[in-house]
Amino acid sequence: MADDEDEKTEEPTSKKIEEAREKGNVGKSSEVPGAAILFFCSIYLLFFSQQMFMELKKMMLYIFSFIGHDMDGTIYFTITHTVITSLLSALTPFFILVLVMAFAFNVMQFGFILTPLKLEFSKLNPISGIKNVFSMKKILEALKLMAKLTIIIIVMYVIVLFVAKDILAMMDMGIGASINEIIKLTGYFVAAILLIIIIFAIIDFYFTKYYYIKSLKMSKQEIKDEHKQMDGNPEIKGRIRSIQMKMAMQRMMSDVQDADVVITNPTHYAVALKYEQGTASAPKVIAKGIDFIALKIKDIARENDIPIIENPAMARALHDQIEVGQEIPEEFYRAIADIFSYIYNLKKQ
């Protein structure tokens, strides 16, 4: 029975997931941002990169124009400056897109979180580092990478076989035509790689989510302990409730000495009433109780010369229908008025 409670078979609670998230432990697939970056960058290159390719084409033609010329330091500097300027101008929008996609698709997976940097010396332990390298998770990651690379190489080889004639034909083309052909062939390769990476990203996303939830699974005992922490220890709650009831009882008993009358069933019920003329529309119950508490109310009433009226039906009705601090309802007005009239006459005498 104890083994069943310790076995981690239960789905993690929202509290467990939130605690893991606060520690930076989130279900993150590294394949998804990579696939997103490749996909959106490919869209950018396909539809919005004409200016970038024109810049790169001008740069390459500029470099090729120096073939066969004598080179000196000034020419080298000019070529270097032109290359750097052209690359920055052409590739800056592309790099910004990469950064935005990397950030956006990481946030989409697990939201935006900030975790403080902590230096854990235990992670610097070489023995534990070796264990991490050869852990099952790392082995699966390595196998996944090998499978992906193998598939990509096979697909690239098949594509090369189909475009081999186009590659050989480039030898007889001019520079401009060769560049256009290279761009076209590059598009084929990128499209094939993109398809493979997207498929792997989808598979990896669901596997990562599955193993993340599995790693957070809880035992039945852990769920019980969590409920105790959230709801409070029953023994402590019971103790607090007992103290609160005791304090409320003490306050109620202290109010009895201010009562105008105590109505009782001779042995079981006692209800103390108080009427504040000018501030209240009717008398209100300031204390009530049965058995031991009723006896205590009557004792306090005797000690303070408070009239005690025996009326079993009235005492029980008031006890059952009216809470401490509430005024009596209208259906009791006539009977209570007779009692208060009797008490005032006693006081006059």
C-alpha positions in Angstrom: 0.0 0.0 0.0 2.8 2.4 0.8 4.5 1.6 -2.5 1.3 2.4 -4.4 1.2 5.9 -2.7 4.9 6.6 -3.4 4.6 5.6 -7.1 4.4 8.7 -9.3 1.3 7.9 -11.3 -0.8 11.1 -10.8 -0.9 14.1 -13.2 1.0 17.1 -11.8 -1.1 19.8 -10.1 -1.2 23.4 -11.4 0.8 24.3 -8.2 3.5 21.8 -9.1 3.7 23.1 -12.7 3.8 26.7 -11.5 6.6 25.9 -9.0 8.6 24.2 -11.7 8.0 27.2 -14.0 9.3 29.6 -11.4 12.5 27.6 -11.2 12.9 27.8 -14.9 11.9 24.1 -15.5 9.6 24.4 -18.6 8.7 22.1 -21.4 10.7 23.7 -24.2 11.3 22.1 -27.6 14.5 23.5 -29.1 13.3 22.2 -32.6 10.3 24.6 -32.7 12.2 27.9 -32.7 14.7 26.5 -35.2 11.9 25.4 -37.6 10.1 28.7 -37.2 13.3 30.7 -37.9 14.0 28.6 -41.0 10.4 28.8 -42.3 9.9 32.6 -41.8 13.4 33.4 -43.1 12.6 31.3 -46.2 9.4 33.3 -46.7 11.4 36.5 -46.3 14.1 35.3 -48.8 11.4 34.2 -51.2 9.2 37.4 -51.2 11.0 40.3 -49.6 14.7 39.7 -50.3 15.1 41.2 -53.7 17.0 44.2 -52.3 19.2 41.9 -50.2 20.1 39.8 -53.2 20.8 42.8 -55.3 23.3 44.1 -52.7 25.0 40.7 -52.5 25.1 40.4 -56.3 26.7 43.9 -56.6 29.2 42.9 -53.9 30.2 39.7 -55.7 30.4 41.4 -59.1 32.6 44.1 -57.5 34.9 41.5 -56.1 35.1 39.6 -59.3 36.0 42.8 -61.2 39.4 42.7 -59.4 40.3 39.3 -60.9 43.5 39.6 -62.9 44.5 43.0 -61.4 47.5 43.7 -59.3 46.5 44.1 -55.6 47.9 46.4 -53.0 46.9 47.5 -49.5 44.6 50.3 -50.7 42.6 47.9 -52.9 42.4 45.3 -50.1 41.1 47.9 -47.7 38.5 49.1 -50.3 37.3 45.6 -50.9 37.1 44.8 -47.2 35.2 48.0 -46.4 32.8 47.4 -49.4 32.2 43.8 -48.3 31.4 44.7 -44.7 29.1 47.6 -45.6 27.3 45.5 -48.2 26.8 42.5 -45.8 25.5 44.8 -43.0 23.1 46.5 -45.4 21.8 43.3 -46.9 21.7 41.0 -43.9 20.6 43.3 -41.0 16.8 42.9 -41.7 17.4 39.1 -42.0 19.2 38.9 -38.6 16.5 41.0 -36.9 13.9 38.6 -38.2 15.9 35.6 -36.8 16.1 37.2 -33.3 12.4 38.1 -33.3 11.4 34.6 -34.4 13.7 33.0 -31.8 12.2 35.1 -29.0 8.6 34.9 -30.1 8.5 31.1 -30.5 10.2 30.5 -27.2 7.6 32.7 -25.5 4.8 31.0 -27.3 5.9 27.6 -25.9 6.1 28.5 -22.2 5.3 32.2 -21.8 7.6 35.0 -20.7 9.5 34.2 -17.5 12.5 35.7 -15.7 14.6 33.4 -13.5 17.4 34.7 -11.4 20.8 33.5 -12.3 22.2 31.2 -9.6 25.7 29.8 -9.5 25.3 26.1 -8.5 28.7 24.6 -7.8 27.2 21.1 -7.9 26.8 21.5 -11.6 30.6 22.1 -11.9 31.2 18.6 -10.5 32.8 16.6 -13.3 31.4 13.3 -12.2 27.8 14.6 -12.3 28.6 16.3 -15.6 29.7 12.9 -17.1 26.5 11.4 -15.8 24.5 14.1 -17.5 26.3 13.5 -20.8 25.4 9.8 -20.7 21.9 10.2 -19.3 18.9 8.7 -21.2 17.7 12.2 -22.2 21.1 13.1 -23.8 21.3 9.8 -25.5 17.8 10.3 -27.0 18.8 13.8 -28.1 21.9 12.5 -29.8 19.9 9.7 -31.6 17.3 12.3 -32.7 20.1 14.6 -34.1 21.7 11.6 -35.9 18.4 10.6 -37.4 17.7 14.1 -38.6 21.1 14.6 -40.1 20.9 11.2 -41.8 17.6 12.0 -43.4 18.8 15.4 -44.5 21.9 13.9 -46.1 19.9 11.3 -48.0 17.4 13.9 -49.2 20.3 16.2 -50.3 21.9 13.4 -52.2 18.6 12.6 -54.0 18.2 16.3 -54.9 21.8 16.5 -56.2 21.1 13.5 -58.5 18.1 15.3 -59.9 19.9 18.7 -60.5 23.3 17.3 -61.5 22.8 18.4 -65.1 21.9 21.9 -64.0 25.1 22.1 -61.9 27.3 21.0 -64.8 25.5 23.4 -67.1 26.6 26.3 -64.9 30.2 25.9 -66.1 29.2 27.3 -69.5 27.1 30.2 -68.1 28.1 33.8 -67.4 28.6 35.1 -63.8 25.1 36.6 -63.6 23.4 33.5 -64.9 25.5 31.3 -62.6 24.5 33.4 -59.5 20.8 33.1 -60.5 21.2 29.3 -60.9 22.9 29.0 -57.5 20.0 30.9 -55.9 17.5 28.6 -57.6 19.3 25.4 -56.5 19.8 26.8 -53.0 16.0 27.2 -52.9 15.5 23.5 -53.6 17.9 22.5 -50.9 16.4 25.0 -48.3 12.8 23.8 -49.1 13.8 20.2 -48.6 15.6 20.9 -45.3 12.7 23.1 -44.2 10.2 20.3 -44.7 12.3 17.8 -42.7 13.0 20.2 -39.9 9.3 21.2 -39.5 8.3 17.5 -39.3 10.9 16.9 -36.6 9.8 20.0 -34.8 6.2 18.9 -34.6 7.2 15.5 -33.4 9.7 17.0 -30.9 7.1 19.4 -29.6 4.6 16.7 -28.6 7.3 14.4 -27.2 8.9 17.2 -25.2 5.5 18.1 -23.7 4.8 14.4 -22.9 8.1 13.9 -21.2 7.9 17.2 -19.4 4.5 16.3 -17.8 5.8 12.8 -17.1 8.8 14.2 -15.3 6.5 16.3 -13.0 4.1 13.4 -12.2 3.4 13.1 -8.5 2.6 10.3 -6.1 -0.7 10.1 -4.2 1.2 11.0 -1.0 2.7 14.1 -2.6 -0.8 15.3 -3.7 -2.1 14.7 -0.2 0.8 16.7 1.3 0.2 19.5 -1.2 -3.5 19.6 -0.2 -2.5 19.8 3.4 -0.1 22.7 2.7 -2.8 24.6 0.7 -5.7 23.9 3.0 -3.7 23.9 6.3 -3.1 21.0 8.7 -6.5 19.7 9.9 -5.2 19.5 13.5 -4.0 23.1 13.4 -7.2 24.2 11.8 -9.2 22.4 14.5 -7.1 23.9 17.2 -7.7 27.4 15.7 -11.4 26.8 15.4 -11.5 25.6 19.0 -9.7 28.8 20.2 -12.1 31.0 18.2 -15.1 29.3 19.6 -13.8 29.6 23.1 -13.1 33.4 22.6 -16.6 33.9 21.1 -18.1 32.0 24.1 -16.2 34.2 26.5 -17.5 37.4 24.7 -21.0 36.1 24.7 -20.9 35.2 28.4 -19.5 38.7 29.3 -22.5 40.2 27.4 -25.0 38.3 29.6 -24.5 40.7 32.5 -25.9 43.5 30.3 -29.1 41.6 29.5 -32.5 42.8 30.4 -34.0 39.4 30.8 -33.1 35.7 30.4 -35.9 33.4 29.0 -35.4 29.7 29.9 -36.7 26.3 29.5 -36.0 25.3 33.1 -33.5 22.6 32.3 -32.2 22.9 28.8 -32.5 26.3 27.1 -31.5 29.8 28.0 -31.7 33.0 25.8 -30.6 36.4 27.0 -32.3 39.5 25.5 -31.3 43.2 25.6 -33.4 46.1 24.4 -31.7 49.5 23.9 -34.4 52.1 23.6 -33.8 54.8 21.0 -31.1 52.8 19.2 -32.8 49.5 18.4 -36.2 48.8 16.9 -36.6 45.6 18.9 -34.8 43.5 21.6 -31.9 41.4 20.3 -30.4 38.1 21.4 -27.0 38.7 23.1 -26.4 35.2 24.3 -28.0 31.7 24.0 -27.2 28.1 24.8 -28.4 24.7 25.8 -27.5 22.4 28.8 -24.2 23.5 30.3 -24.1 26.9 28.5 -27.7 27.5 29.6 -26.9 26.8 33.2 -23.9 29.2 32.9 -26.1 32.0 31.5 -28.6 31.6 34.3 -25.8 31.7 36.9 -24.5 34.9 35.5 -28.0 36.3 35.4 -28.5 35.5 39.1 -25.2 37.1 40.0 -26.2 40.3 38.3 -29.9 40.3 39.4 -31.2 39.8 35.9 -34.8 38.5 35.8 -35.1 34.9 34.6 -38.5 34.1 33.0 -39.5 30.5 32.4 -41.2 30.1 29.1 -40.1 26.7 27.5 -41.8 27.3 24.1 -40.5 30.9 23.7 -37.0 29.9 24.9 -36.7 27.1 22.4 -38.2 29.1 19.5 -35.8 32.0 20.1 -32.8 29.6 20.4 -33.6 27.8 17.2 -34.6 30.7 15.0 -32.5 33.7 16.0 -28.7 34.0 16.0 -26.7 35.9 18.6 -26.6 39.6 17.7 -29.9 39.5 15.7 -33.0 41.4 16.6 -36.2 39.3 17.2 -38.6 39.2 14.3 -42.1 40.6 14.3 -43.9 37.4 15.2 -42.2 37.5 18.6 -43.1 41.2 19.3 -46.3 40.6 21.3 -45.0 37.9 23.5 -41.7 39.7 24.2 -43.6 43.0 24.8 -45.6 41.2 27.5 -42.4 39.9 29.1 -40.7 43.3 29.1 -43.8 44.9 30.5 -43.8 42.4 33.3 -40.0 43.2 33.9 -40.6 46.9 34.0 -43.4 46.5 36.5 -41.1 44.4 38.7 -38.5 47.1 38.6 -41.0 49.8 39.6 -42.1 47.7 42.5 
